């Protein structure tokens, strides 16, 4: 099952510029790097806001004032450091992220430095009913609607797993 893209932006009002990973951890918040296409800024902010209400600090690269205006080697190094430093790597799967040049590079880098249970694909369904992220679902855990309400993390066989300790999203 995928999350309807139309349902995500409604949580953007809960989104604010995130703290650093160390500040988030000091406040007992879970941390994640959000891989997404910049063309999906509204979806990224909505997802960030939704997760913020569940005590997550979600890093979005274009909110980072230390990022160069134009992508360069420092951009890649900063992204690599954030992926390593933050607890989870979330891949927001949309038509735009699947066509992006950076998103596949980011998930490939995350795959090399994070354990598989720390990488989570968030499949979405667009207004035409097309689901994005299917090809990644068998490789990584994915976010889905939980049977008990809310959302949870699942493997390709549909087995649920908490995202952090004994808590689920």
N, C-alpha and C positions, 0 to 999 in steps of 0.2 A: 504494500500500500504506500502511496506517496502523499505528501502534504500538499493541499491545494495552494498554489501561489497566491490566490486571492485572499486566503486566510492569514497570511504572514504579515503584511504591512500594518494591520490594525494594532500591533504591539509596538510599533515604532515610538510611540509617545513614552514608553517606559525606558527608552534607550537614551543613554548619555555617553559622552566620551569616557572610555574605560580607563581605569587605573592601570598601573603597571602590574605585571604578574606578581612581583614581590609584595606590592601593596594589597592585591587581591588575596594572596595567600595569608598575609598577616591578619586579614579580616575573615579568615576561614571560608573564603569563596573559592569555588572551582574555577579553573582558567582554561580558555580554549583559543586557538587561532582559527579564524573563520576564513577559509579559502572560498572565494567567490569572484564572479566577474564584476568589474566596476559598473557595467551596464545594469547590474541588479542591485544598485545601491539601496533602493527602497526595500527590497526583500532582505538585504543584509541587515539594515537597521531594524526592521521588524523582528527578525530572528534574534538579533542581539537584545532587543527589548524584552522579548518573550523569555529568553534565557536569563536575563538580568533579574526578572521576577522570581526565578528559581535559584538565586544566589550564584550565578555564573558571572565572571568577568570575561567578556568575549572581545578579543583584539580584532580590530578592522584596520588594515594597513593605511588607508587614506585618512584615518583620524590621527595618525602618528605624525606629530610635527617634526620629528627627526628624519622623516623620509625625504629624499631628494625630489624636486619637482618633476624631473624627467627620470625614468628608470635607468639605472646604471649598475655598476658592480656593487656599490654601497646598498642599493635597493635589495639585490639578491642576498647580500650578507646579513642585512637587517632581518629580512624574511626568514632566512635560515636560523638565525639566532632566536627569533620569536617562536618558530616551530619547535626548536629544541627545548626552549625554556618553559613554554606553556604545557599544561598537563595533557590536553587533548588537541586533536586536529580535526576540525569539522569541514567537510567539503559540501558546499551548497550546490547541488546538482540542478542546473537549469540549462536551457538551450544555449545561453550565453557562456556559462562556465565550461560546458562541454566543447565549445568552439574556441575557447580562450587559448592563448599561447602560454600564459603564466600558470593557470590552474593545473594542467597536467604536470608541469614541472614541480609545482608545490606539493602535490600529492605523491609524486615520485620521490621527492626529497624526504617527505614525512615517512614514507614507507621504509626508507633506509635508516631512519634515526629513532623511530617510535615503535613500540610493540603494537601488534595488530589490534589489541583491545583498546588502544588509545587513538585509533583513526576511525572516524564515523562519517559515513556518507549520509547526506540529508536529501533523499530523492523528492522531487517536486512534480506536480502535475499542473500544466499550464491551462489557460482558458479554453483551449481546443481539446482538452482531455488527454494530451500527450504527456507521458511520464518520462522524466529525465533522470539519468543516473543508473539505469538498469544494468549496464555493462559493468559497473563497479560493485553492485550489490553482492555478488558472489565472492569478491575478493576481500571485502571489509564489512564490518558491522554497519548497520544502517538505523536511522531514526525512523520510528513509526508510531502510530497511535497505539497506546497500550489498551489491553482488554479491560483494565480496571479504570480507565480514564487517563487523561494526560498523554504523555509520550514516553517512549522507552527506547532502549538500544537492543537490536536483534541481530542474530547471525542469519546466514542465507537459509537455514532450516527453520527459522522462525522462533528460535530459542531466545528468550529475553535475558538480559544481563544488566545489572545496575551500572550506571556510568561512573560512579565514584563510591567506593566503599560499599556500604549497604543501602545507599540512597539511589533512587532513580529520578530521572528528570520529570 
